[in-house]
Amino acid sequence: MAKVRSGKRLGFWYLLAVGLLRPGMLLLTKRDWHGAENLRAEVRPDGTQEGIVVCPNHISWFDPLESAHFLYDNGRPPRYLGKESVFRVPVVGRIITGAGQIPVHRETADAAASVRDAVDAVRRGECVAVYPEGTITRDPGLWPMTGKTGAARIALMTGAPVIPLALWGAQEVIGPYRSEFRILPRKVMRVTAGPPVDLDDLRGRDLDAATLREATERIVAAITALLEGIRGERAPVERFDLRAHRAAQDARSATDDESEGTE
């Protein structure tokens, strides 16, 4: 079990979170884990490993515990980029802030600060976990949606390996966007870490929209391929696009409003 992060003490709040959550995960879930060897990175002169960017799929409010358990127990205690609103939740917010997690201020002037904090953490040799989808999937089959470019930006700015992580099982504890908690009978947490996503030909380029989109698509495709292996199914050929879906909903709503106005 990991005791340090980047050669430094994890700190009180991080270890408190581990002490509160890890025993329950060990007791109340089963584990089917693969690919932990892919979390290893180059060792620096001081004996610590280089930083990595880990990119999980997002299927449930429970899956951060699933991925954190896997990463921590395999020697890469994670720092997550998470919604800023979670950091304002009483008690929970204090713990995750103290544990060094990184708030994301979406679509605000502070959004760039989240990327800078993540880049700094990776350069210190830490494991930074970023959900490329940005939110729990809305895909009807719980497959990964089209991704946002934050993870790709952090990886290309730092040169760090990007490790795709496929998760399955958390949705049986808490279904997506549902108020439920079904921990018993014990559910199997299936996690597979893949080899680093090949971004070598994109490194050194200008971080323009095309480069970031290409890197993001490769990351999401790697996660999807791993998830296909876990589920024994094929993902849809066309990835669910949340932005396009919402735009279509808004257009339908506007049409309905206009129709009502003419009656």
C-alpha positions in Angstrom: 0.0 0.0 0.0 1.3 3.4 -1.0 2.4 5.7 1.8 3.9 8.6 -0.2 3.2 10.6 -3.2 6.2 11.9 -5.3 8.5 11.0 -2.4 6.7 13.3 0.0 4.3 12.5 2.9 0.7 12.4 1.7 -0.5 14.6 4.6 -3.2 14.3 7.2 -6.2 14.9 5.1 -5.2 12.5 2.3 -4.5 9.8 4.8 -7.7 10.6 6.6 -9.6 10.0 3.4 -7.8 6.8 2.8 -8.4 5.6 6.4 -12.2 6.4 6.1 -12.8 4.9 2.6 -10.3 2.1 1.9 -11.4 -0.3 4.6 -15.0 -0.1 3.3 -13.9 -0.7 -0.3 -11.9 -3.7 0.8 -14.8 -5.1 2.9 -17.8 -4.3 0.7 -16.5 -4.7 -2.9 -14.8 -7.4 -4.9 -12.0 -6.5 -7.2 -11.1 -7.6 -10.7 -8.0 -5.5 -11.6 -5.7 -5.6 -14.5 -2.9 -3.6 -16.1 -1.4 -2.1 -12.9 2.0 -2.4 -14.6 1.0 0.3 -17.0 1.0 2.8 -14.1 4.7 2.7 -13.7 6.7 5.6 -15.2 10.4 6.5 -15.5 12.3 6.9 -12.2 13.9 10.2 -11.6 17.4 10.7 -10.0 15.8 11.2 -6.6 14.1 7.8 -6.8 10.6 9.0 -7.4 8.6 8.2 -10.5 7.7 10.7 -13.3 4.2 12.0 -13.3 1.4 10.5 -15.2 -2.1 11.5 -16.4 -4.8 8.9 -15.8 -8.0 9.1 -17.8 -11.0 7.0 -16.6 -14.4 6.7 -18.1 -17.2 8.1 -15.9 -20.3 6.0 -15.2 -21.4 6.8 -11.7 -20.9 9.0 -8.7 -19.3 6.0 -7.1 -16.6 5.4 -9.7 -14.1 7.9 -8.3 -13.8 5.5 -5.3 -13.4 2.6 -7.6 -10.5 4.3 -9.6 -8.9 5.8 -6.5 -8.8 2.4 -4.8 -7.1 0.9 -7.8 -4.6 3.7 -8.2 -3.7 4.0 -4.5 -3.2 0.3 -3.9 -1.0 0.1 -7.0 1.4 2.9 -5.8 0.0 5.9 -7.6 -2.1 7.9 -5.1 -4.2 10.2 -7.4 -5.1 13.8 -7.5 -8.4 14.4 -9.3 -9.7 17.3 -11.2 -13.2 17.7 -10.0 -16.2 20.0 -10.2 -15.7 23.1 -8.1 -19.1 22.7 -6.5 -18.0 19.5 -4.8 -15.3 21.4 -3.0 -18.1 23.5 -1.3 -19.9 20.5 0.2 -19.5 20.6 4.0 -17.0 18.2 5.5 -16.4 16.5 2.1 -15.1 19.7 0.6 -12.7 20.3 3.5 -11.3 16.8 3.2 -10.7 16.8 -0.6 -9.3 20.3 -0.5 -6.9 19.3 2.3 -6.0 16.1 0.3 -4.8 18.3 -2.5 -7.5 17.6 -5.1 -7.9 20.2 -7.9 -11.2 22.1 -8.4 -12.3 22.8 -11.9 -14.1 26.2 -12.4 -15.9 25.4 -15.7 -16.3 28.2 -18.2 -14.9 30.9 -15.9 -11.8 33.0 -15.8 -10.4 30.5 -13.2 -10.6 27.5 -15.5 -7.0 28.0 -16.7 -5.9 27.8 -13.1 -7.1 24.2 -12.9 -4.9 23.2 -15.8 -1.9 25.0 -14.4 -2.4 23.2 -11.0 -2.7 19.9 -12.8 0.4 20.6 -14.9 2.4 21.6 -11.8 1.3 18.4 -10.1 2.3 16.2 -13.0 5.7 17.9 -13.2 6.2 17.1 -9.5 5.8 13.5 -10.3 2.2 13.0 -9.3 -0.6 10.9 -10.7 -3.3 13.3 -11.9 -6.7 11.8 -12.8 -8.8 13.6 -15.4 -12.2 12.5 -16.7 -12.1 13.3 -20.4 -15.9 13.3 -20.6 -16.1 15.9 -17.9 -19.2 14.4 -16.4 -21.0 11.1 -16.0 -21.8 9.7 -19.4 -25.2 10.3 -20.9 -24.8 7.5 -23.4 -27.7 5.1 -23.1 -25.4 2.1 -23.0 -22.9 3.8 -20.6 -20.2 4.0 -23.2 -17.7 6.9 -23.2 -19.0 10.1 -24.8 -17.0 12.5 -26.9 -14.3 14.0 -24.7 -13.2 17.5 -23.6 -9.6 18.6 -24.3 -8.4 19.2 -20.7 -6.6 15.9 -20.3 -4.9 16.2 -23.7 -3.8 19.7 -22.9 -2.2 18.6 -19.6 -0.5 15.6 -21.3 0.9 17.6 -24.2 2.1 20.5 -22.0 4.0 18.1 -19.6 5.0 15.3 -22.0 3.7 12.9 -19.4 2.3 9.5 -20.4 -1.5 9.2 -20.6 -2.9 6.0 -19.1 -6.4 5.1 -20.2 -8.5 3.5 -17.4 -11.7 1.5 -18.0 -14.1 1.1 -15.1 -17.1 -1.1 -14.7 -19.2 -2.1 -11.7 -19.7 1.3 -9.9 -23.0 1.8 -11.8 -24.4 -1.2 -9.9 -23.8 0.6 -6.6 -25.1 4.0 -7.8 -26.7 4.2 -11.2 -25.9 7.2 -13.3 -27.7 10.3 -12.1 -29.7 8.3 -9.6 -30.2 8.7 -5.8 -29.5 5.2 -4.7 -26.9 3.2 -2.9 -26.8 -0.6 -3.4 -23.5 -1.8 -1.9 -24.9 -5.3 -0.9 -24.6 -7.9 -2.2 -20.9 -7.1 -2.8 -20.3 -5.8 -6.4 -17.3 -6.5 -8.5 -15.2 -3.5 -9.3 -13.6 -4.2 -12.7 -10.7 -1.9 -13.6 -8.2 -2.2 -16.4 -5.3 0.2 -17.1 -4.0 0.2 -20.6 -0.6 1.1 -22.0 0.1 4.8 -22.6 -1.8 6.4 -25.4 0.5 7.1 -28.4 0.7 10.9 -28.6 4.3 11.1 -29.7 3.5 12.6 -33.1 1.5 15.4 -31.5 4.0 16.4 -28.9 5.9 19.6 -29.8 3.1 20.9 -31.9 1.1 24.1 -31.2 -1.7 23.3 -28.9 -4.4 24.4 -31.4 -7.9 23.0 -31.6 -7.1 20.3 -34.2 -4.2 18.9 -32.2 -6.2 18.9 -28.9 -9.2 17.2 -30.6 -7.0 14.5 -32.2 -5.3 13.8 -28.9 -8.6 13.7 -27.1 -10.1 11.3 -29.6 -7.2 8.9 -29.2 -7.5 9.0 -25.4 -11.3 8.3 -25.5 -10.8 5.6 -28.1 -8.3 3.8 -25.9 -10.6 3.9 -22.9 -13.5 2.6 -25.1 -11.4 -0.3 -26.4 -10.5 -1.3 -22.8 -14.1 -1.1 -21.8 -15.1 -3.3 -24.7 -12.8 -5.9 -23.3 -14.2 -5.7 -19.8 -17.8 -5.9 -21.0 -17.3 -8.3 -23.9 -19.3 -6.0 -26.1 -18.8 -3.6 -29.0 -19.3 0.1 -28.4 -21.5 2.1 -30.9 -19.6 3.2 -34.0 -20.8 6.8 -33.4 -19.8 8.3 -30.0 -22.5 10.1 -28.0 -21.9 13.9 -28.3 -23.4 15.6 -25.3 -23.0 19.1 -26.7 -24.8 18.1 -29.9 -27.5 16.3 -27.9 -28.2 19.4 -25.7 -28.2 21.7 -28.8 -30.9 19.4 -30.4 -32.9 19.5 -27.2 -32.8 23.3 -27.1 -33.8 23.4 -30.7 -36.8 21.1 -30.0 -37.8 23.2 -27.0 -37.7 26.4 -29.0 -39.8 24.8 -31.8 -42.4 23.6 -29.2 -42.5 27.1 -27.7 -43.1 28.6 -31.0 -45.9 26.1 -31.8 -47.6 26.8 -28.5 -47.4 30.5 -29.2 -49.3 30.2 -32.5 -52.2 28.2 -30.9 
